[in-house]
Amino acid sequence: PGDISEPILTNLGYHIVRVEGRRPSKGKIEVAQILIRKDGATPEEKNIAKAEKILGMVKGGEDFTMLAKTLSQDENTAKNGGLLKPFGINTYERTFEEAAFSLQNDGDVTDIIETRVGWHIIKRISKPTEDYASFERRIKPQLSKMQRYKMIEDIIAQEVLDNQGYQRDEKNFLEIVQSMGEDFLTYKWVKPSLDKKKLFSIGKEVSYHNVDFLDYLKKNTRRRIQLSKETTKEEAVDVMYDEFLKEKAMKFEEDNLEKKYPDFASLMREYEEGILLFEVSKNEVWDKASKDTSGLKVFFDNNQKDYFFPVEASVATYTMLLPLKKMATEAHKHSEENSPEETLKKFNEHKKILEVSVETKTLEKIKDLPRNKWKEGMVSAMSHNPETDNTVFFKILELLPRRYKTLDDSRGYVIADYQQYLEAKWIEDLKREFKVDIKEDVLEGIIK
């Protein structure tokens, strides 16, 4: 504290910094709040009394989230139960921050805290910590906006120019500068017509001409107008030439990454081949399966037996209306050897204690009917419905003939199967066209 820095240059200008004090980083904290605002109309005593009443409800065990939703006067957070985004120091008023960071455990609640905004009741939700991977994800997008990133780009661009023997044709560049009219730094500027001449080269094969630079100047009108506030037209041309040169140097570096870095070249090749494989598969299999309507129809006709509705049956549902366990057991046993009508007649002789309904059902949806026991006359186990206090079981009266689906009924499944068929056929065609020679001894060596 008290130390003074040397002058520091930033985009804003020169700064001299004095250290006023030091305090440890507190990290971030996540809290929820209930706020009673200072509105200038309601007496302060009334607002404080309201805040104290709410605090008493919180300490009495009332749900903080519900109280925040119904009573907090912070419109932005009330709907979320008063929840604020995780924050660190210098985000809110210092009084509020110190109260929040003073809470030691998740769930702890402050007393009433007064700020310029009003009176707060703060509850600690969590004290999130950030690992390096999370920090990296958060900070990476910000790097390209930092001054040091620009400095790194400048260094890379200059290294490219130095290594590639860059040299500018000063005569041609001077001609460009002299061709600029007085309106160069305005939106009215019209690009002059000059004979195409080489302006500079990067490496042996990449050259740029005066017309390329003129196109760049015309395209970047906003930059020209921006420079008009602080430079002459000659200085502006120099600044924009440096920016144009840096852009082309970075492009040269990007275009030659595969030559410079073999690992990157391998990665790019893998990426390109992956895209090619995807496109070929899309054309030969996926799109073809959905667009080749005649081929899809032939495939369906040849495999129609594979597409059918779930097994259906005529099923009798027996419901014992009264909680008579013994009677239900007897009815269940009787139904195994007798028709529904006979069972009804026997057990409803004196009063109605049994109901039977017969309908067509999909067997997969009926519990207690094991798939491997589906047959006519099969009776399910009894099940008890506690809500109605009824006992229910089922009997298969008749297994119905299998119903096959039309192409429209099963189009999604047919397309998926047709895709597999096309892919297998395509692979077989490739194997016939391109012979694969497997080195068995090498393969055996890998296995060992």
N, C-alpha and C positions, 0 to 999 in steps of 0.2 A: 504494500500500500504506500502511495506517495511517489512511486517510480514513474518517470516520464519517458515515453518512447522517442525514437528518432522519427522524423517525418515519414509517413507511410502513404504510398500512392495507391488509390483505387480508381474505379471508373468515375467516381464522383469528384475526385480531386485529392488534395494532400491533407492528411490527418495527423494531429499530435494527440496521443492517448496518455492519460494519467490514470493509474490504478487507484480507485477509491477504497476498495475493500475486497476481501475474498470470502467465499463460503463454499462448502462442499456441494457437489451435485446431489440433488435429491431424487434424480430419476423421474419417473412418471407415476401418476396415481389416477385411479378411476373412482369417481364418486357420483352419488346422486344427491340432489338438493331439493328442498322445499323453500320457496321464496315468497315472502310477503313484501311487496314493492312499496317504496316511498312515492306516493302519487301527488303529494302537495295539497290534497283535499281532505284526506282522512287524518284525524288527529294522531300524532305519534303514539300516544298512550294506547289508543285503540288497536293500532297495528301490532304493538309489542304484546298486548294482551292476547291478540289472536295467535301470534307466533308462540307464546308461552303455552296456550291451550293445545296447539298442535304438538308441541314438544312433549307435553304431558301425555298425549295420546300415543306418541311414538314410544315413550318410555314405559307406557302401560301395556305394550305388546301389540298395538294396532299395526297393520301392514303398512310399511313405509311407502311402498310402490303405489298402493291405492290412495293413500293420503296425498302423495305428490300429484297423482293424476287428477284428483278432485279439488284440492285446495291450493296447490302451488300457483303463483301468479307469473311464473316464467313460461310464456306461451310456447317457447321453442323446445323445452324439455319436459313439460308436464305430461304430454301425451306418451312419453317413453318412461314414465315413472320417475321423472327428475334426473335421468341418467345423462351425464356429461361425457364427452369423449375424453380419453386419457390425456393428461396435460402435465407439463413440467413448470418450473418457475418462470416468472415473467410472462405468464399467459393471462392471468386474471389479477384483480387487485390483491396487493400483498397480504392484507388481513385475511382474505378468503383463502389464499394459498397456504399460509402458515397454519390456519385452523385445519385445513384438509390434511396437510402433511403431519400434523400432530397426532392424528388418529393412528393407533398402533396395530389394530387388528381389523380384518374384514368384518363388516357388520357394526363396528363402533360408530357412534353418533355424537356430534358436537353439541354443545349448548347453543344458544342463539348467537349468531355472529352478525354484527352490523357492518355494512359497507355503504358506499355512496348510493348503491342501487336499492338497498333495503335490508331486510333481516332474513338470514339464511339458517336453515337446519341442514347440516351436511352429514351424509352417511358414507363411510368408506366401503367401496365395492371390491376393489382389488388393488394390488400394487404390482402391475405388470413389469416383467423384466424382458429385455430384448437381447437375444443371442446374436452372434455375428452374422448368421445367415439372414436373419430378419433385418438387421442393420444394413447389410449389403443390398437387399432388395429395395429398401427405402431410399438409400442414398444414391444408388446408381443413376436413376433418372435425373438427378440434380447435377451430376458431374458435368454434363455437356454445357450447362449454363454457367459454370464457374470459370473465373479468370485463368486458373491454372490449366484447365482443359484447353483453352485457346492457346496458351503458351506451349503446351505439348504439341498441338497441331502445328504451330509455327516452326517448332524445332524439327518435326518430321518432314514438313514441306521443304525446309531449307536443306536438310540432309539429302533429300531426293534430288534437289537442284544441284547441289555440290557434287554428288556422286555421278550424276548423268551429264555433267559438263554443260550446264545451262549457260546460254549467252543470248542477250537481247540485241536485236538490230537497232542501234540507237538512231540511225537516220530515219528508218521507218516509224519508230516511235515518236520522234520529233515531228514528223509529218502529221501524225494523228493529233498531237497536241495543238499544232498550228491550225488544224482544220476545225477546231471547236469554235463555234460562234459564241456571241455574248449570251445567248439563251441556253447554253449548255446545262446550267444548273436549274432549269425550269422544266416543266412538263411539256412545253412547246417545242423543245429541241428536236430537230430532224437530223437523222443520221446522215453524215456527208457521204458522197459517192467517191470512193477511192479505188484505184486499181489494186487488185489483190496482190499482196506482197507478204512474204514470210516475216513474221515478227520474232518468233523464238522457237526453239526445239527443246524437247525433253527426251534424252536418249537419241538413238539413231533413227527411230521410225515414227516418232510422234512430233508433229509440227503444228503450230498455230499461226494464223495470219492476221493482218490488220483488220480484216472484215469480221473475224471471230470476236475480236476485242470490241469492235464497234457494236456488234449485236449484243454483247454483254452490257455495254453502257446503255443501250436503248432499253433493254429488258429491265434494268434495275433503276427505273425512274425514281422510285421512292428513296433509294440510297443517294442519288444525285441531289435531290431536293434537300435531304437531310444534311448533306455536306455543304450545301449553300450557306448554311447558318454560321459556318466556322472556317471555311477555306476559300481560296481563290479557285478559279476553274482549273488552272494548271496543277495546283495542289490536289484538287479533287480527282483529276485524271491519274495522278501518281498513286493516290490512296486506292482507287478502284482498280488500277493495274495490279497493285500488290495483292489485292483480294482475288482478282481473276487468276493471277499466277499461282497463288496458294491453292485455289480450287482445282486447277489443272494438275498441280503437283500431287495433291492428294488423290485425284482420280488415277494418275499414273501409278501411284503406289498400290491402290486398290486393284487395278487391272493386272498388276504383276505379283500379287500376293501368292498365287499358286506356283509361280516360278521361284519365288524367294523362300517359300516355306513348304517343303514336301508334305508335311503332315496336313497342312491346310488343303493342299491340292487333293490329297486322298479323301479328306472329309467332303470337299466339294464334289468330287467324282461320285462318292457314295450318295450324296444328296441328289445329284442330277440323275443318277441311275434309278434311285428310288422314285423320283417324279416320273421318269420315263416308264418304269414298271407300273406305276399307278395308272398312268394314262392309257397304256396298252391294255391293262386289265379292265379298265373302265370301258374301253371300246370293244374288246373281245368278249367280255363276260357280263359286267354289271348292266351297262346300258343296253347291250344286245338282248339280254334276257327280258327286259321290260318293253323294248321297242319291236322285237321280232315276234309279232302277233301270230303269224302262221306257224313259225317254229315252236312257239309256246303251246299252240293248240295241238300240234302233233305230239309234243312231249306229254301233254295232259292226257290225250286219248290213249297213249301207250302205257300210261301209269295211273289210270283213273282209279284202279282198285286201292291205291294208297291214300285216297282222299275220301273220307266218309265221316258222317256225324257220329258223335258218341252213342254208345249202345243205349237203346231205349226199350222200355217194357211197360206193359200194363201192370200197374202196382196198386195194391190195396193198402190203405193206411188205416190201422186200427187205433182208436183212441179210447182209453178207459177213462170215463168222465169223473169217476169218484176215486179217492185214494184207497182203493181196495187191492192191496198187494197180492193177496192169495187169489182173488178173483182174476186179477190181471194175468197171473201165472197160468191159471187154468185156461183162460181165453187164448193165451199165447200157444199153449200146447194143443188146444182143440183146433186152432186155425191151421196147424201143420197138415192135418189129414182131412179137413173139411173146407167147404167153400165159404166165402164171406157171408153169404146169406144164411147158411146153416149156423155159423158161429153167432151171428146177430140174433137169430131166433132163439138159440139156447140161452144166451146171457141177458137178453132183454125180455125174458118171459114175464117178469113181474113189474119191472120198471126200467126206464132207459138208463143204462149204465155204460153202454158201449156204442161208439159210432164207427162207421166204416165208410171211407170214400175211395172210389176207384178212379184213377187217372193215368195218363201216359206220362212217364217221367224219364229223365236222363239218369241212368244209374250212377254215374260218377258223383252226382250231387247228393246222393242218399247215403248218409253215414250208416254204419253197422251193416253194410252189405258188402262184404269182402269181394274184390274183383274175381278171385279164383273160384268163388262159389256161386257165381251167377248162373242160375238155372230155374226153370219153371217149378213153382212150388216151394222155393227157398224162402224161409222166414228169418227176418233179422232179429238181433237181440233186442230186448226191451230197453227203452230209455225213459228217464223220468224228467219231466219239465217242472222245475221248482216254482216257476212263476204261476202256472195254472194248476199245479199239483196233479197233472195228468200223466198217465203212462201211455207211451206210443211205441208201436212196432210196425214193420212193413212185411208184405208178402208179395213175391213176384207171381203174378197170375199167368203172364204170357210174355215171352221174349219176342220182340217185334223184329221183322226182317231188317237187315242193315240198309240204311239209306246213304247212297253215295252222293257226294257233292258235285255241283256243276263247276265249271271253270270260274265263274264269277264268285261262287261261294268260297272258293279256296285259292283265289288269285295270288295272295301274298305268299302262301306256302308253296304254290307251284312255281312262282318266280324264283324263290330262294333255292328250290331243288333244281330248277332249270339252270341257275347260275352255277351250281356245283357240277352239273352235267357238262356245261360248256367249258368250265375250267379244266375238268379232267380230260375232256376231248382235246382242248388246246394244248395241254401239257403232253399228251400222247403225240400230237402232231409235231411239237417241238422236238421230242425225243427222236422221232423218225428223221427229222430234218438235220438235227445237230447231234452227232454221236458223242456220248459221254463216256470217257475212258477213266475208270476208277483204278488208281494204283493200290491194289489190295495190300501189298507189303507195307506201304506207308500208313494205310488205314489201320492195319493190325498193330503197327508200332504205336499209333496214337492210343488205341484201346488199352494196350499194355501199360 
